[in-house]
Amino acid sequence: MENVQNLPPHQQKEFMAHLEKMQMKDSLTLYNHLVMRCFDTCVSSFRSKAMDKSESQCVEKCAQRYIKMSQRVGLRFAEHQAMQQKRAQEMAAAAAGGK
């Protein structure tokens, strides 16, 4: 994100708009996966328009688990990225110090 500040203002605006669009797409994809997974796992009866109590509870627990898992994966990914960036900086510093 530091490099974005080096861009001209009109390109920064375009980049941020593109980033927002990507984030919206990712959010919708996450939501769609959650709905499909929990519905397929929990809903088995189509005898009425409404879900029964056990199906509703199952969907609620499924959604909670899915969201927690997604948050945890995101956190781990961010940690991994930070470690990779730190290693790259250390290697660059070592290479610059060795010259």
C-alpha positions as semicolon CSV with decimal commas, in nm:
position;residue;x (nm);y (nm);z (nm)
1;M;0,000;0,000;0,000
2;E;0,301;0,227;0,044
3;N;0,354;0,227;-0,333
4;V;0,000;0,356;-0,389
5;Q;0,100;0,687;-0,235
6;N;0,365;0,725;-0,507
7;L;0,096;0,715;-0,778
8;P;-0,060;1,030;-0,923
9;P;-0,392;1,126;-0,754
10;H;-0,612;1,008;-1,043
11;Q;-0,444;0,665;-1,042
12;Q;-0,475;0,642;-0,664
13;K;-0,849;0,702;-0,702
14;E;-0,877;0,435;-0,974
15;F;-0,676;0,189;-0,765
16;M;-0,890;0,245;-0,457
17;A;-1,210;0,203;-0,662
18;H;-1,075;-0,125;-0,803
19;L;-0,975;-0,241;-0,456
20;E;-1,323;-0,165;-0,319
21;K;-1,478;-0,358;-0,608
22;M;-1,254;-0,658;-0,537
23;Q;-1,342;-0,646;-0,167
24;M;-1,714;-0,635;-0,246
25;K;-1,677;-0,932;-0,481
26;D;-1,487;-1,126;-0,213
27;S;-1,755;-1,046;0,046
28;L;-2,031;-1,166;-0,184
29;T;-1,837;-1,480;-0,270
30;L;-1,789;-1,555;0,100
31;Y;-2,161;-1,499;0,165
32;N;-2,264;-1,722;-0,127
33;H;-2,034;-2,003;-0,013
34;L;-2,168;-1,974;0,341
35;V;-2,531;-1,993;0,223
36;M;-2,468;-2,288;-0,009
37;R;-2,267;-2,486;0,245
38;C;-2,501;-2,432;0,538
39;F;-2,817;-2,486;0,335
40;D;-2,686;-2,809;0,183
41;T;-2,570;-2,933;0,523
42;C;-2,871;-2,834;0,734
43;V;-3,187;-2,822;0,527
44;S;-3,329;-3,159;0,437
45;S;-3,705;-3,118;0,449
46;F;-3,917;-2,915;0,212
47;R;-4,253;-2,991;0,373
48;S;-4,318;-2,628;0,465
49;K;-4,212;-2,279;0,362
50;A;-4,025;-2,223;0,689
51;M;-3,734;-2,420;0,831
52;D;-3,802;-2,622;1,142
53;K;-3,625;-2,545;1,470
54;S;-3,345;-2,799;1,427
55;E;-3,270;-2,674;1,074
56;S;-3,261;-2,312;1,194
57;Q;-3,025;-2,400;1,478
58;C;-2,805;-2,598;1,243
59;V;-2,786;-2,309;0,994
60;E;-2,703;-2,063;1,272
61;K;-2,423;-2,281;1,413
62;C;-2,293;-2,355;1,063
63;A;-2,278;-1,985;0,978
64;Q;-2,099;-1,904;1,304
65;R;-1,839;-2,175;1,242
66;Y;-1,790;-2,068;0,880
67;I;-1,739;-1,703;0,975
68;K;-1,495;-1,792;1,255
69;M;-1,301;-2,016;1,019
70;S;-1,287;-1,743;0,754
71;Q;-1,164;-1,490;1,009
72;R;-0,900;-1,730;1,135
73;V;-0,777;-1,806;0,783
74;G;-0,760;-1,432;0,710
75;L;-0,561;-1,373;1,028
76;R;-0,318;-1,653;0,949
77;F;-0,276;-1,524;0,595
78;A;-0,197;-1,175;0,726
79;E;0,057;-1,320;0,969
80;H;0,219;-1,520;0,689
81;Q;0,236;-1,213;0,466
82;A;0,395;-1,010;0,747
83;M;0,658;-1,280;0,802
84;Q;0,733;-1,297;0,428
85;Q;0,767;-0,919;0,412
86;K;0,996;-0,916;0,715
87;R;1,216;-1,187;0,561
88;A;1,236;-0,996;0,234
89;Q;1,339;-0,680;0,419
90;E;1,603;-0,871;0,617
91;M;1,741;-1,027;0,299
92;A;1,750;-0,688;0,127
93;A;1,928;-0,536;0,426
94;A;2,177;-0,823;0,434
95;A;2,241;-0,789;0,061
96;A;2,289;-0,412;0,092
97;G;2,522;-0,459;0,392
98;G;2,728;-0,721;0,208
99;K;2,816;-0,488;-0,079
